[in-house]
Amino acid sequence: MTKDVLISLRGLQFDQSDSDVEKIETIMPGSYYEKNGSHYVLYDEIMEGFSEPVRNRIKFGEHVLELTRSGAVNVHMIFEENRKNMTSYNTPYGNILIGIDTRKIHITQESDRIVVDVDYALDVNYEYLADCQIVLDIRSKGSIEKII
């Protein structure tokens, strides 16, 4: 895996009836490195209505993924298999208490690609909100250019 990567972050959120699925996908350039057995991905995100980017750091390993965002929003979210973690999501509009009950983290690694699949339940202020899935697809920029 090279340092320069292209990151696809896909999210699915199922409502309580499972009849409505909200799909979100973001693709952005970033940086990747591995240190002490953990993988790291860094990227900046521009949020609508704000001039400063939000800095994002994703750290992941065998059964855990951590997302740290700093800027217009600040949060440290921990997705840990078979464990519920609580955190405060600080936004310009106020703080939100969120719970992340992670069921599964699956990592597939190839020489120029890593895919991280996370299934979890999300609650807000101690109230169940939705079942969710995040798929993080990290590819070396060189491997993308070969496909195109």
C-alpha positions as a Markdown table, in Angstrom:
| # | Residue | x | y | z |
|---|---|---|---|---|
| 1 | Met | 0.0 | 0.0 | 0.0 |
| 2 | Thr | 1.3 | 3.4 | -0.9 |
| 3 | Lys | 1.2 | 6.6 | 1.2 |
| 4 | Asp | -1.1 | 8.4 | -1.3 |
| 5 | Val | -4.5 | 6.7 | -1.3 |
| 6 | Leu | -8.0 | 7.3 | -2.5 |
| 7 | Ile | -10.6 | 6.7 | 0.2 |
| 8 | Ser | -14.2 | 5.7 | -0.4 |
| 9 | Leu | -16.4 | 5.9 | 2.7 |
| 10 | Arg | -19.9 | 4.4 | 2.2 |
| 11 | Gly | -22.5 | 4.4 | 4.9 |
| 12 | Leu | -25.9 | 2.7 | 5.1 |
| 13 | Gln | -28.5 | 3.5 | 7.7 |
| 14 | Phe | -31.6 | 1.3 | 8.1 |
| 15 | Asp | -34.6 | 2.8 | 9.9 |
| 16 | Gln | -36.5 | 0.8 | 12.5 |
| 17 | Ser | -38.8 | -0.9 | 9.9 |
| 18 | Asp | -35.9 | -1.8 | 7.6 |
| 19 | Ser | -38.0 | -0.5 | 4.7 |
| 20 | Asp | -36.0 | 2.7 | 4.2 |
| 21 | Val | -32.3 | 2.6 | 3.6 |
| 22 | Glu | -30.3 | 5.9 | 3.5 |
| 23 | Lys | -27.1 | 5.5 | 1.4 |
| 24 | Ile | -24.2 | 8.0 | 1.6 |
| 25 | Glu | -20.8 | 7.8 | -0.2 |
| 26 | Thr | -17.9 | 10.1 | -0.1 |
| 27 | Ile | -14.7 | 9.7 | -2.1 |
| 28 | Met | -11.6 | 11.8 | -1.2 |
| 29 | Pro | -7.8 | 11.7 | -1.4 |
| 30 | Gly | -5.9 | 10.9 | 1.7 |
| 31 | Ser | -2.7 | 9.4 | 3.3 |
| 32 | Tyr | -2.1 | 5.9 | 4.7 |
| 33 | Tyr | 0.5 | 4.5 | 6.9 |
| 34 | Glu | 0.9 | 1.5 | 9.2 |
| 35 | Lys | 2.6 | 1.7 | 12.6 |
| 36 | Asn | 2.9 | -0.8 | 15.5 |
| 37 | Gly | 0.4 | -3.2 | 13.9 |
| 38 | Ser | -2.3 | -0.5 | 13.4 |
| 39 | His | -3.4 | 1.1 | 10.1 |
| 40 | Tyr | -3.9 | 4.8 | 9.8 |
| 41 | Val | -5.8 | 6.9 | 7.2 |
| 42 | Leu | -5.8 | 10.7 | 7.3 |
| 43 | Tyr | -7.9 | 13.0 | 5.2 |
| 44 | Asp | -9.5 | 16.4 | 5.2 |
| 45 | Glu | -13.2 | 17.0 | 4.6 |
| 46 | Ile | -14.9 | 20.3 | 3.6 |
| 47 | Met | -18.2 | 20.8 | 5.3 |
| 48 | Glu | -20.8 | 22.9 | 3.6 |
| 49 | Gly | -21.1 | 26.4 | 5.2 |
| 50 | Phe | -17.6 | 26.2 | 6.8 |
| 51 | Ser | -14.3 | 27.6 | 5.4 |
| 52 | Glu | -12.0 | 25.4 | 7.5 |
| 53 | Pro | -11.7 | 21.7 | 6.7 |
| 54 | Val | -12.5 | 19.0 | 9.2 |
| 55 | Arg | -9.4 | 16.8 | 9.8 |
| 56 | Asn | -10.2 | 13.1 | 10.0 |
| 57 | Arg | -8.0 | 10.3 | 11.4 |
| 58 | Ile | -9.1 | 6.7 | 11.2 |
| 59 | Lys | -7.1 | 4.1 | 13.1 |
| 60 | Phe | -8.0 | 0.4 | 12.7 |
| 61 | Gly | -6.8 | -3.0 | 13.6 |
| 62 | Glu | -8.2 | -6.5 | 14.0 |
| 63 | His | -11.3 | -5.9 | 16.1 |
| 64 | Val | -11.4 | -2.1 | 16.5 |
| 65 | Leu | -11.8 | 1.1 | 14.4 |
| 66 | Glu | -11.4 | 4.6 | 15.8 |
| 67 | Leu | -12.5 | 7.8 | 14.0 |
| 68 | Thr | -11.3 | 11.1 | 15.3 |
| 69 | Arg | -12.6 | 14.3 | 13.7 |
| 70 | Ser | -11.4 | 17.8 | 14.6 |
| 71 | Gly | -12.5 | 21.2 | 13.3 |
| 72 | Ala | -16.1 | 22.4 | 12.9 |
| 73 | Val | -17.1 | 19.1 | 14.5 |
| 74 | Asn | -15.1 | 17.2 | 17.2 |
| 75 | Val | -15.6 | 13.6 | 18.1 |
| 76 | His | -13.6 | 10.4 | 19.0 |
| 77 | Met | -15.7 | 7.4 | 18.0 |
| 78 | Ile | -14.7 | 3.9 | 18.9 |
| 79 | Phe | -16.1 | 0.9 | 17.1 |
| 80 | Glu | -15.1 | -2.2 | 19.0 |
| 81 | Glu | -16.5 | -5.6 | 18.2 |
| 82 | Asn | -19.2 | -6.8 | 20.7 |
| 83 | Arg | -18.9 | -3.7 | 22.8 |
| 84 | Lys | -20.9 | -0.5 | 23.2 |
| 85 | Asn | -19.0 | 2.8 | 23.4 |
| 86 | Met | -20.5 | 6.2 | 24.3 |
| 87 | Thr | -19.1 | 9.5 | 23.1 |
| 88 | Ser | -20.0 | 13.2 | 22.8 |
| 89 | Tyr | -20.3 | 14.5 | 19.3 |
| 90 | Asn | -19.5 | 18.2 | 19.4 |
| 91 | Thr | -21.1 | 20.2 | 16.6 |
| 92 | Pro | -21.4 | 24.0 | 16.0 |
| 93 | Tyr | -25.1 | 23.5 | 16.9 |
| 94 | Gly | -24.5 | 21.7 | 20.2 |
| 95 | Asn | -23.4 | 18.4 | 21.7 |
| 96 | Ile | -25.0 | 15.1 | 21.0 |
| 97 | Leu | -24.4 | 12.0 | 23.1 |
| 98 | Ile | -24.1 | 9.0 | 20.9 |
| 99 | Gly | -23.8 | 5.3 | 21.6 |
| 100 | Ile | -22.1 | 2.9 | 19.2 |
| 101 | Asp | -22.9 | -0.8 | 19.7 |
| 102 | Thr | -20.5 | -2.6 | 17.2 |
| 103 | Arg | -21.5 | -6.0 | 16.1 |
| 104 | Lys | -18.8 | -6.8 | 13.5 |
| 105 | Ile | -15.6 | -5.5 | 12.0 |
| 106 | His | -14.3 | -7.3 | 9.0 |
| 107 | Ile | -11.0 | -6.3 | 7.3 |
| 108 | Thr | -9.9 | -7.6 | 3.9 |
| 109 | Gln | -6.4 | -6.7 | 2.9 |
| 110 | Glu | -4.6 | -6.9 | -0.5 |
| 111 | Ser | -1.3 | -5.4 | -1.6 |
| 112 | Asp | -2.9 | -2.2 | -2.9 |
| 113 | Arg | -6.3 | -2.2 | -1.3 |
| 114 | Ile | -7.9 | -2.5 | 2.2 |
| 115 | Val | -11.6 | -2.8 | 2.8 |
| 116 | Val | -13.0 | -2.3 | 6.4 |
| 117 | Asp | -16.7 | -3.3 | 6.9 |
| 118 | Val | -18.3 | -2.2 | 10.2 |
| 119 | Asp | -21.9 | -3.2 | 11.3 |
| 120 | Tyr | -23.3 | -1.4 | 14.4 |
| 121 | Ala | -26.3 | 0.0 | 16.1 |
| 122 | Leu | -26.5 | 3.8 | 16.7 |
| 123 | Asp | -28.3 | 5.5 | 19.5 |
| 124 | Val | -28.6 | 9.2 | 20.3 |
| 125 | Asn | -29.2 | 10.4 | 23.9 |
| 126 | Tyr | -29.8 | 6.8 | 25.0 |
| 127 | Glu | -32.5 | 6.2 | 22.4 |
| 128 | Tyr | -32.0 | 3.7 | 19.6 |
| 129 | Leu | -31.8 | 5.4 | 16.2 |
| 130 | Ala | -30.8 | 2.9 | 13.6 |
| 131 | Asp | -28.8 | -0.1 | 12.5 |
| 132 | Cys | -25.8 | 1.1 | 10.4 |
| 133 | Gln | -23.0 | -0.1 | 8.2 |
| 134 | Ile | -19.8 | 1.7 | 7.2 |
| 135 | Val | -17.6 | 0.4 | 4.4 |
| 136 | Leu | -14.1 | 2.0 | 4.2 |
| 137 | Asp | -12.4 | 1.2 | 0.9 |
| 138 | Ile | -8.8 | 2.4 | 0.8 |
| 139 | Arg | -6.8 | 2.0 | -2.5 |
| 140 | Ser | -3.4 | 3.0 | -3.6 |
| 141 | Lys | -3.6 | 5.9 | -6.1 |
| 142 | Gly | -1.4 | 4.0 | -8.5 |
| 143 | Ser | -3.7 | 1.0 | -8.6 |
| 144 | Ile | -6.7 | 3.3 | -9.4 |
| 145 | Glu | -4.8 | 4.9 | -12.3 |
| 146 | Lys | -4.1 | 1.4 | -13.8 |
| 147 | Ile | -7.8 | 0.7 | -13.9 |
| 148 | Ile | -8.6 | 4.0 | -15.6 |
